[in-house]
């Protein structure tokens, strides 16, 4: 999905730095050096230390710009404010900066980063993301994606084995007011129920680990891989993701009190 080959990662960095909340911490997880270019891989942390924790990430596939734009809008519009007293936010705005600039799924080396979390020697971008889990599991892992072949929004839900939630259904019910759901009974070779893919393989059954499975292995409570349909206008795709983020935070806060 070569949406826009003029995307600038530096503009993303500038927007994130300008919109970062007061007292936030902006970490450079690593510097990706490609030719004469250097790409700082940023993570922003803010909110209530010791509160519920959420990791929001986007851009692991460079040709999926709506997630990156949604993260920037989430910060710029201060949509996190109702949750600052309860949540600690960890935000990685763009995991794959070279793919983002080129409009390609893979990075500059032709690697699909969301297939590399089980590699013994993963790409730098993946190693940087893995380092974020070193301080303990998150309550929520929200990964923003796009699918140009999908007819509507859908998401993968993975919970720890001792907890089953209807959070994914609530997210989709709200998103449906913004974008139609993918109603297919099978999506990406997995059974689906009106956009919800919850009957997923365990890590021991998989030939590769995407980021969500790595998060699961690290003990995260709830993992959501959230997929807009690339067939809709960018503004609508951004709004769908922002709706999903807001509902995930709000509804998780309710059930965990």
ABEGO torsion letter per residue (X at the ends): XBABAABBAAAAAAAAAAABBBGBBBBBAEBBBBEABBBBBBBBBBEBBGBBBBBBBBGABAABAAAAAAAAAAAAAGAAAAAAAABBBBBBABABAAAAAAGBABBAAGBBAAAAAABABBBAAAAAAAAAAAAEBBABBBBBBBBAABABBBBBBBBBAABBBAAAAAAAAAAAAABBBBABABBGGBBBBGGBBABBBBAAABABBBAAAAAAAAGBABBBBBBBBAABBAAAAAAAAAAAAAAAAAAAAAAAX
